[in-house]
Amino acid sequence: MGLLDGKAAIVTGSARGIGRATAELFAGEGAKVLINDLDADVAEQAAGEISGETAVHAGDLTKTGAADELVAAAVDAFGGVDIVVNNAGYTWDGVAHKMTDEQFQAMLDIHTVVPFRMARAVAPHWRGAAKQEREEGKEVFRKLINVSSTSGMMGNAGQVNYSAAKMGVVGVTKTLAKEWGQFKINVNAVAFGWIETRLTAAKESSNTMEIDGQTVQLGIPEQMRTMAPMLIPIGRPGTPEEAAGGVFFLCSPWSNFVHGQVLNITGGQFTGMTT
């Protein structure tokens, strides 16, 4: 018996990194998981390697109608959705005075607009079911988790676009929590610190991704990477599996009375933070 037996989950950006670790953990606890990635081949490969029932829906979530299509694909595959984790994202760093409008808007689109659209797409399915359950005297909890960052909570030099977007999704989270609590939909966020993924790997020529034909450099300078033991009381960056553990808690029955919160998953970075 798993804690998520009988549940169906959408995890965006789940072919790699934290998303993949989250999908694997969910599947291991009995959930059916829809795997999503920009790259269809990578998504199919991940789904094939994850033990448990999976489905795949690939594509660029920033495109018009993409969120509705993703939710529809999960409903078609699993008969419904119980959990949505808005994890998909990337970084496109630069100092503010040299940043283009395109660069700034791209971060808002994937980190704030897409989670809003995902929430809007799943709303009819969840609100309608919740109203019927309330009439029947049942209490069924559903879970929506948005991914923020310490950059959103505290700001980060070179990431004015990413920081703005990641703080923006906190506002989305807290507002939805106020609107949706009556429907027993737990809406929370996680703010990741330094987790070892391709976004925090060394900034090398090979560490890039393609977005609409645009090559985006990922990673951080190596000299910054050597500072991890000084910045993190635990003494090292976190693993994707450790990051996924916090997401899992917020999607488990143990979090039914945790609502409208931002869980910092940082190893104590910035002395635990204050928000």
Steps between C-alpha positions, in 0.01 A plus 500: 500500500632841399398840635385599151318181402213579267620855430583647161764772469629744242863604550614753244862487392523146632743333259807635677632628830265581786193431287623153413586425863154619602330283238700195611413561866131544421494184288679309776224605739228373270407803288437502128720774354485702182853575379548833325800657331581735216678210325262215412777240462643577843153488654426161342832362621439621856148353505636167383760494775266589786334204669125540522221633281604800295379703204685757289405840365786706361513853370565865582268595785532871424302457179134600495277209603789277610393484865145402407635228270726366775217474753274341238771242422524403868123472535486285186783276622403464866136600525580801715771702673567528874840673507664767287865597549606805298869421475593582138749782458848617418730797556611768253738713703641845439558829676199732500648782292582262214188283513262499204123514519489150349729366771294654779164395357614143439551445873162650587333277241636165618521563876188710567262495203521124440421406864202738487377340177546150645290599802233650277496187282454259790250722686179374331591138576585567864238756598213302350608179674550684829152650493346155450715351777395778737133426431569134579678587824837380371836670551742429215826695476673589175845655471650781294871569549686787335878513486669821610861564597722677749558744213133590520501523878823696543605623153820398321747705301483416130147364529264797506272321252506162677464660844199706391333194350568278801361760740203541267406135535494545879228761450310258277535229766378708793206641304386159378528370856252766612262425213522120496524398865121464513534226237761308706766579242830547683704762314862536612841579357855380548799731478809306402846611595809350346395166351737314268336519158608626160386847610768503772765295317814667372442765234658321206441518126329161503253597774233670288141452388303608194185712537327603177829481314678706767800341674486574873809458717432313824707459814700720735868600507732240648640746758148540640454125517803470729323724754224244575646385836516863619145585389318187617515392866448136398826541308397400150235552233188287512420209271195483272370220721524719810320779317228258393450395861364842592265499204381153596419610855278779366322251276451238772207458740728632775473852353121533489511788751804668341365772275626816332859439611845520341721214616868595474711201394847644534715311751479817708640726228485869605469373862165343426352820350222703653204458260 
